[in-house]
């Protein structure tokens, strides 16, 4: 809703400050699609998926250990003294808290890694969008803020292509 209000305010201000609104060319870009489709975006996703899978396996291993401990306590419950039962219950609670903390830490680390991987790509994409907009004389909006747009004004594929070309040039120059 905020994006829609912003778009309408921007269009209104353009009509107020512009002598002829017909001269304003508007295009849009699906920034999310661009991020997911560029080579760098796909590489970042692969890296992120590997890390998330690694963290998931660590959590699952701890969860399995905790389940084994619980099953062991349940099996021996009748033969344990109250003191031993209490000690095992405390240990089980401690391990449960540790598992919860490991899960939260893993989630936070994956989320931070996602932000760290996406930020430079998004920054480059936005710079590229601004350049294309200036070169072609467009006011460029994020697609999620556009209710309807003609395909000819969708610059997403052009942005992806240009980003991949620039990114591959930079990669080749770094390898030399």
C-alpha positions as CSV (number, residue, x, y, z in Angstrom):
1,X,0.0,0.0,0.0
2,X,2.8,2.4,0.8
3,X,4.4,1.7,-2.5
4,X,1.1,2.4,-4.3
5,X,0.6,5.7,-2.4
6,X,4.2,6.6,-3.2
7,X,3.7,5.9,-6.9
8,X,0.5,8.0,-7.0
9,X,2.2,10.8,-5.1
10,X,5.1,10.7,-7.5
11,X,2.8,10.7,-10.5
12,X,0.8,13.6,-9.0
13,X,3.9,15.6,-8.4
14,X,5.1,15.0,-11.9
15,X,1.8,16.2,-13.3
16,X,1.9,19.4,-11.1
17,X,5.6,20.2,-11.8
18,X,5.7,19.1,-15.4
19,X,4.4,21.3,-18.2
20,X,3.5,18.3,-20.3
21,X,3.0,14.9,-18.6
22,X,3.0,13.2,-22.0
23,X,6.7,13.8,-22.2
24,X,7.4,11.5,-19.2
25,X,8.2,7.9,-20.2
26,X,7.6,5.4,-17.5
27,X,9.1,1.9,-17.4
28,X,9.3,-0.8,-14.7
29,X,11.7,-3.5,-13.6
30,X,11.0,-6.6,-11.6
31,X,13.9,-6.3,-9.2
32,X,13.2,-9.6,-7.5
33,X,13.2,-11.4,-10.8
34,X,16.4,-9.6,-11.8
35,X,18.1,-10.6,-8.6
36,X,17.1,-14.3,-8.9
37,X,17.9,-14.5,-12.6
38,X,21.3,-12.9,-12.9
39,X,24.3,-15.2,-12.8
40,X,25.5,-13.5,-9.6
41,X,22.0,-14.0,-8.0
42,X,21.9,-17.6,-9.0
43,X,25.5,-18.1,-7.6
44,X,24.5,-16.4,-4.3
45,X,21.4,-18.7,-4.0
46,X,23.6,-21.8,-4.5
47,X,26.0,-20.5,-1.8
48,X,23.1,-19.7,0.5
49,X,21.4,-23.0,0.0
50,X,24.6,-24.9,0.8
51,X,25.1,-22.9,4.0
52,X,21.4,-23.3,5.0
53,X,21.6,-27.1,4.4
54,X,24.8,-27.3,6.5
55,X,23.1,-25.4,9.4
56,X,20.0,-27.6,9.0
57,X,22.1,-30.8,9.3
58,X,23.8,-29.4,12.5
59,X,20.4,-28.7,14.1
60,X,19.0,-32.1,13.0
61,X,22.1,-33.8,14.5
62,X,21.5,-32.0,17.9
63,X,17.8,-32.8,17.7
64,X,18.5,-36.5,17.1
65,X,20.9,-36.5,20.1
66,X,18.2,-34.9,22.2
67,X,15.6,-37.4,21.1
68,X,18.0,-40.3,22.0
69,X,18.6,-38.7,25.4
70,X,14.8,-38.4,25.9
71,X,14.2,-42.0,24.8
72,X,17.0,-43.2,27.2
73,X,15.4,-41.4,30.1
74,X,12.0,-42.8,29.3
75,X,13.3,-46.3,29.2
76,X,15.2,-46.1,32.4
77,X,12.6,-43.9,34.2
78,X,11.3,-46.7,36.5
79,X,14.7,-47.9,37.7
80,X,16.2,-44.4,38.3
81,X,16.3,-42.8,41.7
82,X,14.5,-39.5,42.1
83,X,17.8,-37.7,42.4
84,X,19.1,-39.2,39.1
85,X,15.7,-38.5,37.4
86,X,15.9,-34.9,38.4
87,X,19.5,-34.6,37.2
88,X,18.6,-36.2,33.8
89,X,15.6,-33.9,33.5
90,X,17.7,-30.8,34.1
91,X,20.3,-32.0,31.6
92,X,17.5,-32.6,29.1
93,X,16.1,-29.1,29.6
94,X,19.6,-27.6,29.2
95,X,20.1,-29.5,25.9
96,X,16.7,-28.4,24.7
97,X,17.6,-24.8,25.4
98,X,20.9,-25.3,23.6
99,X,19.1,-26.8,20.6
100,X,16.7,-23.8,20.5
101,X,19.7,-21.4,20.7
102,X,21.5,-23.3,17.9
103,X,18.4,-23.1,15.8
104,X,18.0,-19.4,16.3
105,X,21.7,-18.7,15.8
106,X,21.6,-20.8,12.5
107,X,18.6,-18.8,11.3
108,X,20.2,-15.5,12.1
109,X,23.5,-16.5,10.4
110,X,21.7,-17.7,7.2
111,X,19.6,-14.5,7.2
112,X,22.8,-12.3,7.6
113,X,24.6,-14.2,4.9
114,X,21.6,-13.7,2.6
115,X,21.7,-10.0,3.2
116,X,25.5,-9.9,2.7
117,X,25.2,-11.8,-0.6
118,X,22.3,-9.8,-2.0
119,X,23.3,-6.3,-1.1
120,X,26.1,-5.8,-3.6
121,X,24.0,-7.4,-6.3
122,X,21.0,-5.2,-5.6
123,X,23.3,-2.1,-5.4
124,X,24.7,-2.9,-8.8
125,X,21.3,-3.7,-10.3
126,X,19.9,-0.3,-9.0
127,X,22.9,1.5,-10.5
128,X,22.4,-0.3,-13.8
129,X,18.6,0.5,-13.7
130,X,19.4,4.2,-13.1
131,X,21.9,4.2,-16.0
132,X,19.4,2.5,-18.4
133,X,16.6,4.9,-17.3
134,X,18.8,7.9,-17.9
135,X,20.0,6.6,-21.3
136,X,16.5,5.8,-22.5
137,X,14.7,8.7,-20.8
138,X,12.6,6.6,-18.5
139,X,11.3,7.1,-15.0
140,X,11.8,3.5,-13.8
141,X,9.5,2.0,-11.1
142,X,9.7,-1.3,-9.2
143,X,7.3,-3.7,-10.8
144,X,5.6,-4.5,-7.5
145,X,4.4,-0.9,-7.4
146,X,2.9,-1.1,-10.9
147,X,-0.7,-2.3,-11.2
148,X,-0.5,-2.5,-15.0
149,X,2.2,-2.0,-17.5
150,X,2.8,-2.7,-21.2
151,X,5.5,-5.3,-21.9
152,X,7.5,-2.8,-23.9
153,X,8.0,-0.8,-20.8
154,X,9.3,-3.8,-18.8
155,X,13.1,-3.3,-18.7
156,X,13.8,-6.4,-16.5
157,X,15.3,-8.6,-19.2
158,X,17.4,-5.8,-20.5
159,X,18.7,-5.1,-17.0
160,X,19.5,-8.8,-16.4
161,X,21.3,-9.1,-19.8
162,X,23.4,-5.9,-19.2
163,X,24.2,-7.0,-15.6
164,X,25.4,-10.4,-16.7
165,X,27.5,-8.8,-19.4
166,X,29.1,-6.4,-17.0
167,X,29.5,-9.0,-14.3
168,X,31.2,-11.4,-16.7
169,X,33.6,-8.7,-18.0
170,X,34.6,-7.9,-14.4
171,X,35.1,-11.7,-13.6
172,X,37.3,-12.1,-16.7
173,X,39.4,-9.0,-15.9
174,X,39.9,-10.3,-12.3
175,X,41.1,-13.7,-13.6
176,X,43.8,-12.1,-15.8
